[in-house]
């Protein structure tokens, strides 16, 4: 996907998110910004992305996340052909987990 410039409101939102410094601040902000359903849906999609990157099958992902196979398919398309947002987040979460738990096996 080509890089695109967000509109002024989206850019302001992104800049606001980047000011958050702790998980607690993020949770507070997203609880104010989103409905519980929206926040739950986003977290399920990220979980699906992680499971897809771990080569889980759609039926297992659907069972564990409650997502439809259509949504899982969309997440999979984003992983393969998207803007690499999921990939960036998953990689950074994996790196952070390895720093916190140095005894975890590496993929290399």
Secondary structure, 3 states (H helix, E strand, C coil): CCCCCCCHHHHHHHHHHHHCCCHHHHHHHHHHHCCHHHHHHHHHHHHHHHHHHCCCCHHHHHHHHCCCHHHHHHHHHHHHHCCCHHHHHHHHHHHHHHHHCCCCCCCC
